[in-house]
Amino acid sequence: MKADYNYAGNLAGYRVLVTGGGTGIGKACAIELVADGAAVTITGRRDAVLEEAAEEIRTRAGFGGSVTVCAGDVTQEADVQSMVATAAGEEGVLDACIANAGGGGMLYGYESMDTEEFLRVLHLNVLGTMLCVKSTLELLKHSGRGSFVGMSSLAGELTHPWFGAYPVAKAGIEAMMRNAADENGAHGVRFNAIRPGFIATEIMAGIPRDGDTYDSYVRNTPLGKTGEPEDVGRLARFLVGPESEWITGQCINVDGGHSLRRGPDFSAFKF
């Protein structure tokens, strides 16, 4: 864990929804938000994981920040509506949404692609993000400081051979954020996307550190190392807060410079 920043309580009074907030990047986003005073609702499909994450997040709270949990599936519209209602609370206020829930799938060449797997990944990433936009937008308009952050990936910009639906899905999220930013600038709602590179999360722990795939990440990263979840969380906090009020429609890399070179080599994992 990197050293804490000096928080100023700039998000005191903010209400924020973070999907996929029980692990990895989503949990790191929630930690940064709560540490700066926000009231955050984290969501995911597993109650036990969310409750465990909430206990950790509470230890980092500052300036009146708090965390609530709400289990659900972002690909189900009724679940997303319930998540948003929980985040908005009795006051019916929501200032930001970080649509972090997402993920990849099995590694195939397109000639061998399993169609249901392809659609599952698209639904999880693109449909899930769209339902979050749909369900939060009116509340974000009324906030007066509404911010929506979509979670893309280095794969949304650089080719990731064998990743099938994942690069397609992340590029779709970026297109959605740009279009939503254009449509809703007049309402004062900002939409941006984050492109993480290799971040040391639970999912990425499955890549052997002595193998060709890991080496391809480090070799193609100018800073020569992997990132940490809080690297992404701090950018998300910035995009939610008042410091970024003149930023919208952007896709911002957090990748140690990896986007300057080429994507990783996952040939060893291909089916």
C-alpha positions in Angstrom: 0.0 0.0 0.0 1.4 3.4 -0.9 1.5 6.3 1.6 -1.7 8.1 2.1 -2.3 11.5 0.5 -3.2 14.4 2.7 -7.0 14.6 2.2 -8.8 17.9 2.6 -12.4 16.7 2.9 -13.3 18.1 -0.5 -15.9 15.3 -1.0 -17.7 15.9 2.3 -21.4 15.8 1.6 -21.0 13.9 -1.7 -23.0 10.7 -2.3 -21.3 8.2 -4.7 -22.2 4.8 -6.1 -19.3 2.5 -6.9 -20.2 -0.7 -8.7 -17.8 -3.7 -8.3 -16.7 -2.1 -5.1 -15.9 -5.2 -3.1 -12.4 -5.9 -4.5 -9.5 -4.5 -6.4 -9.9 -1.2 -8.2 -13.5 -0.7 -7.1 -12.6 -1.1 -3.4 -9.6 1.3 -3.9 -11.9 3.9 -5.4 -14.3 3.6 -2.5 -11.4 4.0 0.0 -10.2 7.2 -1.7 -13.7 8.6 -1.8 -14.5 7.8 1.8 -11.2 9.1 3.1 -12.0 12.4 1.5 -15.5 12.6 3.1 -17.9 11.0 0.7 -20.8 8.7 1.6 -20.2 5.8 -0.7 -22.4 2.8 -1.6 -20.4 -0.2 -2.9 -22.1 -2.9 -4.9 -21.3 -6.4 -6.2 -22.8 -9.8 -6.4 -21.4 -11.3 -3.2 -22.7 -10.1 0.2 -19.8 -11.5 2.2 -17.2 -9.9 0.0 -18.9 -6.5 0.2 -19.2 -6.7 4.0 -15.6 -7.6 4.4 -14.6 -4.7 2.0 -16.8 -2.3 3.9 -15.1 -3.1 7.2 -11.7 -2.2 5.6 -13.0 0.9 3.9 -14.5 2.2 7.2 -11.0 2.2 8.8 -9.9 4.7 6.2 -12.9 7.1 6.6 -12.3 10.8 7.2 -14.3 14.0 7.2 -17.6 12.2 7.9 -17.1 9.7 5.1 -19.1 6.5 5.2 -19.8 3.3 3.3 -23.0 1.3 2.7 -23.3 -2.0 0.8 -25.9 -3.2 -1.7 -25.7 -6.6 -3.4 -26.8 -6.9 -7.0 -26.0 -7.7 -10.6 -25.2 -4.7 -12.9 -26.6 -6.6 -15.9 -30.1 -6.6 -14.4 -31.9 -3.3 -14.6 -34.0 -3.9 -11.5 -30.8 -4.6 -9.5 -29.2 -1.4 -10.8 -32.2 0.6 -9.9 -32.0 -0.8 -6.3 -28.3 0.1 -6.1 -29.0 3.6 -7.2 -31.9 4.0 -4.7 -29.7 2.8 -1.9 -26.9 5.2 -2.9 -29.3 8.1 -3.1 -30.8 7.4 0.3 -33.9 9.0 1.7 -32.8 12.4 0.4 -32.8 11.1 -3.2 -29.4 12.7 -3.9 -26.5 11.3 -5.9 -23.5 13.2 -7.0 -21.4 10.6 -8.8 -21.2 7.1 -10.1 -18.1 5.0 -10.7 -19.2 2.2 -13.0 -16.3 -0.2 -12.2 -18.1 -3.6 -12.4 -16.8 -5.5 -15.4 -14.3 -8.1 -16.4 -13.0 -10.3 -19.2 -13.4 -13.9 -20.2 -11.8 -16.8 -21.9 -9.0 -16.1 -24.4 -9.9 -17.2 -27.9 -9.1 -16.3 -31.4 -12.3 -15.0 -33.1 -12.4 -18.1 -35.3 -12.9 -20.2 -32.1 -14.9 -17.7 -30.1 -17.7 -19.0 -27.9 -20.7 -16.8 -28.8 -22.3 -17.0 -25.4 -19.0 -16.1 -23.7 -18.6 -13.1 -26.1 -22.0 -11.8 -25.2 -21.5 -12.4 -21.5 -18.5 -10.1 -21.5 -20.3 -7.5 -23.5 -23.2 -7.5 -21.2 -21.1 -7.3 -18.1 -19.1 -4.3 -19.3 -21.2 -2.4 -21.8 -24.7 -3.2 -20.8 -23.8 -2.9 -17.1 -22.3 0.5 -17.7 -25.3 1.7 -19.8 -27.8 0.6 -17.1 -25.8 2.6 -14.6 -25.9 5.7 -16.8 -29.6 5.2 -17.4 -30.5 4.8 -13.8 -28.3 7.6 -12.4 -28.6 10.3 -15.0 -31.6 12.2 -13.6 -30.1 12.3 -10.1 -26.7 13.4 -11.5 -28.5 16.3 -13.3 -30.2 17.4 -10.1 -26.9 17.2 -8.2 -25.4 20.3 -9.8 -22.0 18.6 -9.7 -22.8 15.2 -11.3 -19.9 13.1 -12.4 -19.9 9.7 -14.1 -16.7 7.6 -14.4 -16.7 4.5 -16.7 -13.9 2.0 -16.2 -12.2 1.2 -19.4 -8.8 -0.5 -19.8 -5.5 -0.3 -21.7 -7.3 -2.8 -23.9 -9.7 -0.1 -25.0 -6.9 1.6 -26.7 -4.2 -1.0 -27.6 -4.7 -4.3 -29.2 -4.8 -7.3 -26.8 -4.7 -10.4 -29.0 -7.0 -13.3 -28.0 -9.0 -11.1 -25.6 -12.1 -11.5 -27.7 -15.0 -9.3 -26.4 -13.0 -7.5 -23.7 -11.2 -4.9 -26.0 -14.5 -4.4 -27.9 -16.4 -3.9 -24.6 -13.9 -1.4 -23.2 -13.9 0.6 -26.5 -17.6 0.6 -26.3 -17.5 2.1 -22.8 -15.2 4.8 -24.0 -17.6 5.6 -26.9 -20.5 5.7 -24.4 -18.7 8.1 -22.1 -17.9 10.5 -25.0 -21.4 10.5 -26.3 -22.9 10.9 -22.9 -20.5 13.8 -22.2 -21.7 15.5 -25.4 -25.3 14.9 -24.6 -25.2 16.0 -21.0 -22.8 18.9 -20.9 -25.7 21.3 -21.0 -27.0 19.7 -17.8 -23.7 20.1 -16.0 -23.0 16.3 -15.8 -19.5 15.1 -16.7 -18.6 11.7 -18.2 -15.1 10.4 -18.3 -13.4 7.0 -18.6 -10.3 5.6 -16.9 -7.9 3.3 -18.7 -5.9 1.2 -16.2 -2.9 -0.7 -17.3 -1.5 -3.7 -15.4 -2.9 -3.1 -11.9 -1.9 -5.6 -9.1 -5.4 -6.8 -8.3 -6.7 -10.3 -7.3 -7.5 -11.1 -10.9 -4.0 -10.2 -12.2 -2.4 -12.2 -9.5 -3.1 -15.3 -11.7 -0.3 -14.2 -14.1 3.0 -15.9 -13.1 5.6 -13.3 -12.3 8.3 -15.4 -14.0 6.4 -15.9 -17.3 6.4 -14.3 -20.7 3.0 -12.5 -20.2 4.1 -10.6 -17.1 7.4 -9.8 -18.7 5.6 -8.4 -21.7 3.7 -6.0 -19.4 6.8 -4.7 -17.6 8.9 -4.6 -20.8 6.3 -2.4 -22.5 5.8 -0.1 -19.5 8.3 2.9 -19.4 8.0 3.1 -15.6 9.1 -0.5 -15.4 6.6 -1.9 -12.9 3.0 -2.7 -12.3 0.5 -0.3 -10.8 -1.5 -0.5 -7.6 -5.3 -0.2 -7.2 -5.0 3.1 -5.4 -3.3 4.6 -8.5 -6.7 4.2 -10.2 -8.7 5.1 -7.1 -7.0 8.5 -6.8 -7.8 9.4 -10.4 -11.4 8.4 -9.8 -11.5 10.6 -6.7 -10.2 13.5 -8.8 -12.7 12.9 -11.5 -15.6 12.9 -9.0 -14.4 16.0 -7.2 -14.6 19.7 -7.8 -10.9 19.9 -9.0 -12.0 18.3 -12.3 -15.1 20.4 -13.0 -13.7 21.4 -16.5 -12.9 17.9 -17.6 -15.4 15.8 -19.5 -15.5 13.3 -22.4 -11.9 12.2 -21.7 -10.4 8.7 -21.5 -7.4 8.9 -19.2 -4.6 6.4 -19.0 -3.2 5.1 -15.6 -0.7 2.7 -17.0 2.9 3.8 -16.2 3.2 4.8 -19.9 2.3 1.4 -21.3 0.1 3.0 -23.9 3.2 4.4 -25.5 4.3 0.9 -26.6 2.2 -2.2 -27.3 -0.2 -4.5 -25.5 0.7 -7.6 -23.6 1.4 -11.1 -24.9 -1.2 -13.6 -23.7 -0.3 -16.3 -26.2 0.4 -18.8 -23.4 -3.2 -18.5 -22.1 -5.0 -18.8 -25.5 -7.5 -21.7 -25.9 
